[in-house]
């Protein structure tokens, strides 16, 4: 867990903490949901760190933002079923809106199982999860 926290604050090749975007207010209109979802995806959950491919210099390729990428993190101890690829979560994600909201609010996928490490087990509010999906 400490490694994940340190990696989040100081990604490979960086020596300064990542500047977080300003937090938008909770809002029920479509534009407000999207803004809040963007804040959560980019500033809180940091989804792009694992789900976005990187170029040869290790910089996230924004032209393929959240399109899935090889998993760069490895477990210090062997873990059965450790994923080699983080899935696409933008464009055409691997589930429908209701499945993704359930996943983000419970940590359980549509097969009834929790996600495998290294994916964090998020327990967002349903409102925040709906914002991310929006």
ZAMARGU-4260 file (C-alpha; in steps of 0.2 Angstrom, whole numbers, plus 5000, padded with zeros to 4 digits):
<rodrens>
0) 5000/5000/5000 | 5014/5012/5004 | 5022/5009/4987 | 5005/5014/4979 | 5004/5030/4989
5) 5022/5034/4985 | 5019/5030/4967 | 5004/5041/4966 | 5013/5056/4974 | 5029/5053/4965
10) 5027/5044/4948 | 5042/5036/4940 | 5054/5050/4934 | 5046/5064/4944 | 5053/5072/4960
15) 5039/5084/4964 | 5021/5079/4969 | 5008/5080/4955 | 4997/5095/4956 | 4979/5091/4958
20) 4966/5099/4948 | 4954/5110/4958 | 4938/5101/4964 | 4922/5105/4956 | 4906/5106/4966
25) 4894/5091/4966 | 4881/5094/4953 | 4867/5084/4946 | 4866/5092/4928 | 4876/5083/4914
30) 4890/5096/4912 | 4892/5096/4931 | 4893/5076/4932 | 4906/5076/4918 | 4917/5089/4927
35) 4916/5080/4943 | 4920/5064/4935 | 4935/5071/4926 | 4941/5078/4943 | 4939/5060/4951
40) 4947/5051/4936 | 4962/5063/4934 | 4964/5071/4951 | 4959/5057/4964 | 4958/5040/4957
45) 4972/5044/4944 | 4965/5031/4932 | 4977/5037/4918 | 4992/5031/4927 | 4988/5013/4923
50) 4975/5013/4910 | 4984/5025/4897 | 4999/5018/4886 | 5015/5027/4888 | 5027/5033/4875
55) 5046/5028/4874 | 5050/5041/4887 | 5037/5035/4899 | 5025/5049/4897 | 5007/5045/4896
60) 5000/5046/4878 | 4986/5058/4879 | 4980/5053/4861 | 4976/5036/4869 | 4970/5042/4885
65) 4962/5027/4896 | 4962/5015/4881 | 4971/5001/4891 | 4989/4998/4894 | 5002/4985/4900
70) 5002/4985/4919 | 5019/4993/4924 | 5017/4988/4943 | 5022/4971/4949 | 5019/4963/4965
75) 5035/4960/4977 | 5028/4943/4980 | 5020/4931/4967 | 5001/4934/4965 | 4991/4922/4956
80) 4981/4930/4941 | 4991/4946/4942 | 4985/4956/4927 | 4997/4960/4912 | 4985/4972/4904
85) 4974/4986/4912 | 4958/4987/4901 | 4951/5001/4891 | 4940/5011/4902 | 4936/5025/4890
90) 4926/5025/4874 | 4919/5007/4875 | 4923/5001/4892 | 4921/4983/4897 | 4904/4985/4905
95) 4888/4995/4904 | 4884/5011/4915 | 4875/5001/4929 | 4889/4988/4930 | 4903/5001/4931
100) 4893/5011/4944 | 4892/4995/4955 | 4910/4991/4952 | 4916/5009/4958 | 4904/5009/4972
105) 4906/4992/4979 | 4923/4985/4972 | 4914/4970/4965 | 4913/4966/4946 | 4898/4959/4937
110) 4904/4941/4940 | 4902/4944/4958 | 4921/4945/4962 | 4932/4959/4968 | 4944/4966/4955
115) 4962/4958/4956 | 4977/4968/4963 | 4984/4980/4957 | 4967/4988/4954 | 4962/4998/4970
120) 4945/4992/4977 | 4936/5009/4976 | 4920/5012/4987 | 4914/5028/4979 | 4897/5035/4983
125) 4885/5030/4969 | 4884/5049/4964 | 4903/5050/4962 | 4903/5033/4953 | 4890/5040/4941
130) 4900/5056/4938 | 4915/5045/4933 | 4904/5035/4921 | 4897/5051/4914
</rodrens>
